[in-house]
């Protein structure tokens, strides 16, 4: 046994994976009924919250690798969930925007998504919930100070 590493029961990477799976389970169930993936949900959420944006910013805000976002955006365009156009000022930039069909998925699921989020807030309590978000932000390599 190697005493230099913490026990797997106290390993941060393993604990984060377990917590993510626990948090995502009800969200996955909600999304299964909508016919979209977790990644597509994140894209729709970001665009719905912030409006049209370039693909680089969208990839960052949705926590997706750029090549993955390209593939996901193509699929979502085919489904009619978003549009992608060239920026009129800078023709090299691609702007992505949620369509009414994409917004409808958000609107149809917003109450359930809010209930899921509230269940975690209740489980932890307001103070610990906010503290957890703050602590996790400290581990974010893209965190803006």
C-alpha positions in Angstrom: 0.0 0.0 0.0 1.2 3.5 -0.9 0.9 5.9 2.1 1.8 8.9 -0.1 -1.7 9.0 -1.6 -4.9 9.5 0.3 -7.3 6.6 0.6 -9.6 6.3 -2.4 -12.4 7.1 -0.1 -10.8 10.5 0.6 -9.5 11.1 -3.0 -10.6 14.4 -4.4 -10.8 13.2 -8.0 -12.9 10.2 -7.0 -15.1 12.2 -4.7 -15.7 14.7 -7.5 -16.7 12.0 -9.9 -19.0 10.4 -7.4 -20.6 13.7 -6.6 -21.0 14.6 -10.3 -22.7 11.3 -11.0 -25.1 11.9 -8.1 -25.9 15.4 -9.2 -26.3 14.5 -12.8 -28.6 11.5 -12.3 -31.9 13.5 -12.0 -30.8 15.8 -14.7 -30.1 12.9 -17.1 -33.5 11.5 -16.4 -35.1 14.9 -17.2 -33.1 15.2 -20.4 -33.9 11.7 -21.5 -37.5 12.8 -21.9 -36.4 15.9 -23.9 -34.2 13.9 -26.3 -31.1 16.0 -25.7 -27.7 15.3 -24.1 -26.1 16.9 -21.1 -23.8 18.8 -23.4 -26.6 20.0 -25.6 -28.5 21.1 -22.4 -25.4 23.1 -21.3 -25.2 24.8 -24.7 -28.9 25.7 -24.7 -28.6 27.0 -21.1 -25.7 29.2 -21.9 -27.2 30.6 -25.0 -30.6 31.2 -23.3 -28.9 33.0 -20.4 -26.4 35.1 -22.3 -27.7 35.4 -25.8 -25.8 34.9 -29.1 -22.1 34.4 -28.8 -19.0 33.3 -30.6 -18.2 29.6 -30.6 -15.0 30.0 -28.5 -16.9 31.8 -25.7 -19.7 29.3 -25.9 -17.3 26.4 -25.6 -15.7 28.0 -22.5 -19.0 28.8 -20.8 -20.5 25.4 -21.5 -17.4 23.6 -20.4 -16.8 21.9 -23.7 -13.7 21.4 -25.8 -13.9 23.4 -29.0 -13.8 20.3 -31.3 -16.6 18.7 -29.2 -18.7 21.9 -29.4 -18.3 21.9 -33.2 -19.7 18.4 -33.5 -22.5 19.2 -30.9 -23.4 22.4 -32.7 -23.7 20.7 -36.0 -26.1 18.1 -34.5 -28.1 20.9 -32.8 -28.3 22.9 -36.0 -29.6 19.8 -37.8 -32.3 19.4 -35.1 -33.2 23.1 -35.5 -32.1 24.0 -31.9 -29.6 26.6 -32.8 -28.4 28.7 -35.7 -24.8 29.6 -36.6 -24.0 32.6 -38.7 -20.9 34.7 -39.5 -20.4 37.9 -37.5 -21.1 40.9 -39.7 -18.2 42.9 -38.3 -15.6 40.1 -38.2 -16.4 37.5 -40.9 -14.0 35.0 -39.2 -16.2 34.8 -36.1 -19.1 32.4 -36.0 -22.0 33.4 -33.8 -24.3 30.8 -32.3 -27.9 31.6 -31.2 -30.6 29.5 -29.7 -33.7 29.0 -31.9 -37.3 29.1 -30.7 -37.3 25.3 -30.7 -34.2 25.2 -28.5 -35.6 27.8 -26.2 -38.8 25.7 -25.9 -36.7 22.8 -24.5 -35.3 25.2 -21.9 -38.8 26.6 -21.1 -40.4 23.1 -20.9 -37.8 21.9 -18.4 -37.0 25.1 -16.4 -39.3 24.2 -13.5 -38.0 20.7 -13.1 -34.4 21.9 -13.5 -35.0 24.5 -10.8 -36.6 21.9 -8.5 -33.5 19.7 -9.0 -31.2 22.6 -8.2 -33.3 23.5 -5.1 -33.2 20.0 -3.9 -29.4 20.2 -3.7 -29.6 23.6 -2.0 -32.0 22.1 0.6 -29.8 19.1 1.2 -26.7 21.2 1.8 -28.3 24.4 3.2 -27.9 27.8 1.7 -24.5 28.5 3.3 -22.9 25.2 2.4 -24.4 25.3 -1.1 -22.8 28.7 -1.8 -19.6 27.6 -0.1 -19.4 24.5 -2.2 -19.8 26.5 -5.4 -17.1 28.9 -4.2 -14.7 26.1 -3.3 -15.2 24.4 -6.6 -14.6 27.7 -8.4 -11.2 27.7 -6.8 -10.3 24.5 -8.7 -11.5 25.8 -12.1 -8.5 26.3 -14.3 -10.5 28.9 -16.4 -11.6 30.9 -13.4 -11.5 34.6 -13.9 -10.2 36.4 -10.8 
